[in-house]
Amino acid sequence: MSKITRRNFLGKSVQASVGVGLIGVGQTACSQTISSTESKGITVLSTWNNHKANKAAWSVLQNGKSALDAVEAGVRVPEADIEDRSVGYGGRPDRDGNVTLDACIMDEKGNCGSVCFLQHIKHPISVARKVMEETPHVILAGEGAYQFALSQGFKKENLLTEKSRQEWEEWKVKSKYQPIINIEQHDTIGMLAIDQNGNMSGACTTSGLAYKLQGRVGDSPIIGAGMFVDNEIGGAVATGMGEAVLRSLGSFLVVELMRQGRSPMEACKEAVMRIVKKQKYQDIQVGYLALNKAGEYGGFAIQKGFNCMFSQQNEHQLIDVDSHLKK
């Protein structure tokens, strides 16, 4: 894995444009784009430093399987990681001590499935795929989603780890909810992939905000908010404060802006600026990533601290979005 800094980013012919917006700094960003629309082959893009997830998805693609198979396999990695405190098993609970999970998945044909407020199931992304493939619905929630998962052969598990339980007990002493920007430099994982046939799929999965109100659902399981794919144009994923993303249907907006001719970075920046212009943004983080059908990618965020993993042409690169800010 190689990490791209501002200096070598600008010195390489990278098929991307990445930026970050900072409060009080003019939201300007370095960018680099290419004019070619020729596909760059199989590609994986995910939020944050999800190197293992990208490698899992990449392996699926190299074996000739679909982008849908790849994104499911990729995000299952952090879902099962006991050390990942914001996705799946090991995730921080709500204020009542329940680990509740949200996920969605979407294929190249526009088929999609989602689960929200799901408990006791380690891999909500796979349940979401079952919703897409085995039911006429898009979203299942709560107890209904749980019973459906059991009917599909998923096993009930305790997702509250001892570490998360102890932190929750400490939190209850004051019971104060205060979102922390980029906690642990990680959050929801959103992933986009292009397979050998040039088709794109996307996935998004999370345990949501720590100590949230019971029943709270963010943007991650909502098609068009946390993730959206249009196989004619490209796809987008979101991370950060879900309520801000929901109010603007950010991922759908990013894809539509790309349809109008914006580069991936330009589209992500505009979606971020819609939040900055219309919502209280000073104490929250929202970041978007976008990937078009040519394999060009881009990102933009409100605050510092956002990064992503990009896999293409047998290279897995950690992109430090902050390093592209013009200061």
LOLOVEX-225262 format. One line per field, with one value per residue (C-alpha): residue number from 1; x, y, z. Coordinates in pm, whole numbers, plus 50000, padded with zeros to 5 digits. Example, Ala and Ser with C-alpha at 12.3 -4.5 7.8 and 13.67 -1.06 7.14 Angstrom:
# LOLOVEX-225262
resi <- c(1, 2)
x <- c(51230, 51367)
y <- c(49550, 49894)
z <- c(50780, 50714)
***
This chain:
# LOLOVEX-225262
resi <- c(1, 2, 3, 4, 5, 6, 7, 8, 9, 10, 11, 12, 13, 14, 15, 16, 17, 18, 19, 20, 21, 22, 23, 24, 25, 26, 27, 28, 29, 30, 31, 32, 33, 34, 35, 36, 37, 38, 39, 40, 41, 42, 43, 44, 45, 46, 47, 48, 49, 50, 51, 52, 53, 54, 55, 56, 57, 58, 59, 60, 61, 62, 63, 64, 65, 66, 67, 68, 69, 70, 71, 72, 73, 74, 75, 76, 77, 78, 79, 80, 81, 82, 83, 84, 85, 86, 87, 88, 89, 90, 91, 92, 93, 94, 95, 96, 97, 98, 99, 100, 101, 102, 103, 104, 105, 106, 107, 108, 109, 110, 111, 112, 113, 114, 115, 116, 117, 118, 119, 120, 121, 122, 123, 124, 125, 126, 127, 128, 129, 130, 131, 132, 133, 134, 135, 136, 137, 138, 139, 140, 141, 142, 143, 144, 145, 146, 147, 148, 149, 150, 151, 152, 153, 154, 155, 156, 157, 158, 159, 160, 161, 162, 163, 164, 165, 166, 167, 168, 169, 170, 171, 172, 173, 174, 175, 176, 177, 178, 179, 180, 181, 182, 183, 184, 185, 186, 187, 188, 189, 190, 191, 192, 193, 194, 195, 196, 197, 198, 199, 200, 201, 202, 203, 204, 205, 206, 207, 208, 209, 210, 211, 212, 213, 214, 215, 216, 217, 218, 219, 220, 221, 222, 223, 224, 225, 226, 227, 228, 229, 230, 231, 232, 233, 234, 235, 236, 237, 238, 239, 240, 241, 242, 243, 244, 245, 246, 247, 248, 249, 250, 251, 252, 253, 254, 255, 256, 257, 258, 259, 260, 261, 262, 263, 264, 265, 266, 267, 268, 269, 270, 271, 272, 273, 274, 275, 276, 277, 278, 279, 280, 281, 282, 283, 284, 285, 286, 287, 288, 289, 290, 291, 292, 293, 294, 295, 296, 297, 298, 299, 300, 301, 302, 303, 304, 305, 306, 307, 308, 309, 310, 311, 312, 313, 314, 315, 316, 317, 318, 319, 320, 321, 322, 323, 324, 325, 326, 327)
x <- c(50000, 50131, 50019, 49988, 50104, 50036, 50377, 50376, 50003, 50058, 50361, 50182, 49935, 49658, 49311, 49152, 49069, 49046, 48981, 48887, 48702, 48802, 48589, 48708, 48946, 48766, 48715, 48967, 49140, 49413, 49278, 49394, 49172, 49222, 49026, 49023, 48701, 48865, 48806, 49099, 48991, 48876, 48863, 48775, 48719, 48624, 48598, 48873, 49176, 49004, 49302, 49189, 48841, 48977, 49206, 48916, 48705, 49000, 49053, 48689, 48721, 49044, 48863, 48621, 48323, 48088, 48124, 47824, 48008, 48315, 48153, 47969, 48289, 48482, 48258, 48207, 48569, 48513, 48169, 48345, 48640, 48617, 48857, 48642, 48426, 48189, 48095, 47922, 48066, 48253, 48055, 47954, 47595, 47305, 47234, 47043, 47335, 47208, 47433, 47207, 47327, 47237, 47346, 47254, 47372, 47303, 47392, 47450, 47085, 46953, 46841, 46896, 46834, 46867, 46830, 46816, 46797, 46903, 47024, 47209, 47329, 47700, 47672, 47391, 47528, 47455, 47105, 47056, 47156, 46900, 46634, 46727, 46730, 46464, 46190, 45996, 46104, 46398, 46413, 46342, 46375, 46407, 46240, 46117, 46469, 46593, 46326, 46393, 46764, 46693, 46466, 46756, 46992, 47176, 47262, 47183, 47499, 47592, 47753, 47830, 48196, 48341, 48534, 48223, 48021, 48276, 48288, 47907, 47901, 48146, 47937, 47623, 47775, 47707, 47497, 47598, 47567, 47824, 47931, 48307, 48445, 48636, 48640, 48933, 48980, 48709, 48335, 48092, 48250, 48112, 48255, 48226, 48368, 48397, 48430, 48591, 48271, 48277, 47977, 47960, 47800, 47810, 47768, 47752, 47743, 47768, 47676, 47586, 47647, 47764, 47503, 47233, 46867, 46716, 46571, 46783, 46869, 47124, 47203, 47391, 47095, 46913, 46959, 47055, 47184, 47462, 47523, 47398, 47502, 47394, 47578, 47561, 47743, 47911, 47854, 47901, 47922, 47898, 48047, 48005, 47696, 47407, 47144, 47328, 47358, 46991, 46877, 47046, 47038, 47407, 47511, 47231, 47322, 47687, 47594, 47353, 47618, 47855, 47579, 47580, 47951, 48119, 48431, 48404, 48582, 48376, 48056, 48164, 48265, 47931, 47744, 47951, 47891, 47515, 47548, 47779, 47538, 47216, 47299, 47492, 47820, 48084, 48093, 48020, 48202, 48060, 48275, 48184, 48366, 48272, 48382, 48283, 48262, 48607, 48763, 48827, 48759, 48731, 48643, 48562, 48488, 48384, 48660, 49017, 49081, 48907, 49089, 49009, 49144, 49179, 49268, 49344, 49607, 49726, 49799, 49623, 49670, 49570, 49467, 49505, 49242, 49374, 49704, 49536, 49419, 49565, 49670)
y <- c(50000, 50344, 50675, 50971, 51307, 51645, 51657, 51318, 51340, 51640, 51479, 51164, 51109, 51006, 50967, 51164, 51492, 51518, 51813, 51921, 52222, 52389, 52621, 52975, 52882, 52938, 52570, 52571, 52251, 52120, 51905, 51698, 51548, 51366, 51402, 51036, 50843, 50505, 50261, 50197, 49840, 49694, 49958, 49981, 50301, 50315, 50570, 50592, 50366, 50041, 49868, 49515, 49582, 49705, 49405, 49169, 49339, 49347, 48973, 48908, 49122, 48953, 48620, 48747, 48804, 49100, 49443, 49351, 49049, 49266, 49544, 49294, 49101, 49422, 49581, 49250, 49286, 49585, 49448, 49151, 49345, 49357, 49654, 49862, 50070, 50220, 49932, 49609, 49380, 49592, 49905, 50144, 50099, 50341, 50510, 50202, 49970, 49816, 49778, 49863, 49837, 49998, 49896, 49923, 49775, 49862, 49690, 49804, 49754, 49984, 49699, 49780, 49654, 49799, 49721, 49965, 49940, 49575, 49401, 49074, 49011, 49056, 49118, 49361, 49415, 49053, 49084, 49396, 49196, 48929, 49200, 49309, 48959, 48772, 49029, 49287, 49553, 49790, 49852, 49631, 49774, 49669, 49348, 49279, 49297, 49072, 48806, 48815, 48765, 48460, 48319, 48351, 48151, 48430, 48356, 48564, 48698, 48932, 49232, 49432, 49370, 49411, 49720, 49887, 49787, 49941, 50266, 50278, 50235, 50525, 50737, 50677, 50863, 51195, 51069, 51365, 51330, 51529, 51417, 51393, 51483, 51197, 50986, 50745, 50882, 50641, 50614, 50442, 50244, 50321, 50131, 50154, 49904, 49857, 49500, 49353, 49416, 49786, 49757, 49944, 49854, 50014, 49929, 50117, 49984, 50128, 50096, 50464, 50735, 50620, 50664, 50774, 50770, 50425, 50387, 50657, 50584, 50787, 50819, 50492, 50264, 50523, 50486, 50829, 50955, 50728, 50565, 50581, 50418, 50491, 50255, 50506, 50773, 50650, 50631, 50816, 50738, 50956, 50950, 51168, 51319, 51131, 51393, 51649, 51403, 51305, 51666, 51701, 51344, 51395, 51083, 51116, 51481, 51396, 51148, 51390, 51660, 51420, 51356, 51729, 51720, 51786, 51592, 51359, 51612, 51905, 51713, 51617, 51975, 52114, 51860, 51964, 52332, 52274, 52166, 52455, 52709, 52574, 52385, 52433, 52271, 52409, 52109, 51826, 51631, 51519, 51375, 51245, 51016, 50969, 50733, 50772, 50500, 50589, 50505, 50867, 50944, 51245, 51349, 51651, 51711, 51987, 51925, 51800, 51433, 51260, 50998, 50709, 50389, 50362, 50039, 50034, 49878, 49646, 49934, 50004, 50367, 50559, 50906, 51175, 51423, 51689, 51706, 51862, 52179, 52502, 52690)
z <- c(50000, 49912, 50054, 49821, 49953, 49799, 49633, 49463, 49392, 49171, 49015, 48900, 48619, 48855, 48705, 48984, 49145, 49521, 49750, 50098, 50229, 50553, 50760, 50706, 50422, 50090, 50009, 49723, 49622, 49401, 49122, 48832, 48564, 48237, 47918, 47817, 47876, 47815, 48097, 48331, 48407, 48736, 49008, 49376, 49576, 49943, 50223, 50483, 50526, 50437, 50280, 50373, 50239, 49907, 49874, 49939, 49674, 49434, 49474, 49383, 49070, 48965, 48983, 48720, 48948, 48939, 49096, 49313, 49452, 49505, 49706, 49925, 49996, 50053, 50314, 50496, 50611, 50844, 50937, 51098, 51244, 51623, 51626, 51392, 51623, 51368, 51138, 51239, 51506, 51759, 51671, 51945, 52068, 52094, 52427, 52545, 52481, 52156, 51851, 51557, 51199, 50866, 50516, 50151, 49821, 49455, 49128, 48770, 48676, 48946, 49169, 49535, 49885, 50232, 50601, 50888, 51266, 51234, 51549, 51623, 51265, 51188, 50814, 50734, 50382, 50295, 50439, 50226, 49919, 50012, 50041, 49688, 49540, 49737, 49800, 49600, 49849, 49887, 50263, 50564, 50915, 51275, 51386, 51035, 50898, 51178, 51122, 50749, 50813, 51030, 50759, 50514, 50732, 50914, 51278, 51585, 51747, 52030, 51860, 52174, 52253, 52599, 52494, 52355, 52661, 52898, 52699, 52700, 53080, 53112, 52876, 53084, 53379, 53203, 52911, 52698, 52323, 52132, 51784, 51741, 51398, 51233, 51549, 51512, 51158, 51053, 51006, 50771, 50489, 50146, 49849, 49470, 49221, 48846, 48716, 48404, 48206, 48296, 48526, 48858, 49191, 49535, 49902, 50230, 50587, 50938, 51303, 51301, 51553, 51894, 52171, 51927, 52021, 51989, 51641, 51481, 51117, 50923, 50556, 50508, 50424, 50215, 49840, 49704, 50038, 50165, 49828, 49470, 49143, 48787, 48555, 48270, 48469, 48785, 49157, 49484, 49855, 50164, 50512, 50819, 50978, 50821, 50895, 50682, 50394, 50419, 50395, 50058, 49917, 49860, 49671, 49418, 49378, 49309, 49036, 48873, 48873, 48698, 48445, 48376, 48300, 48635, 48723, 49025, 49247, 49120, 49184, 49536, 49612, 49496, 49711, 50013, 49942, 49932, 50296, 50385, 50233, 50384, 50704, 51026, 50937, 51175, 51410, 51170, 50903, 50569, 50294, 49951, 49710, 49346, 49070, 48706, 48442, 48304, 48640, 48738, 49102, 49328, 49679, 49891, 50259, 50496, 50751, 50757, 50823, 50534, 50329, 50099, 49947, 49569, 49387, 49016, 48788, 49066, 49306, 49636, 49735, 50047, 49933, 50199, 50091, 50330, 50144, 49841, 50011, 49880, 50192)
***
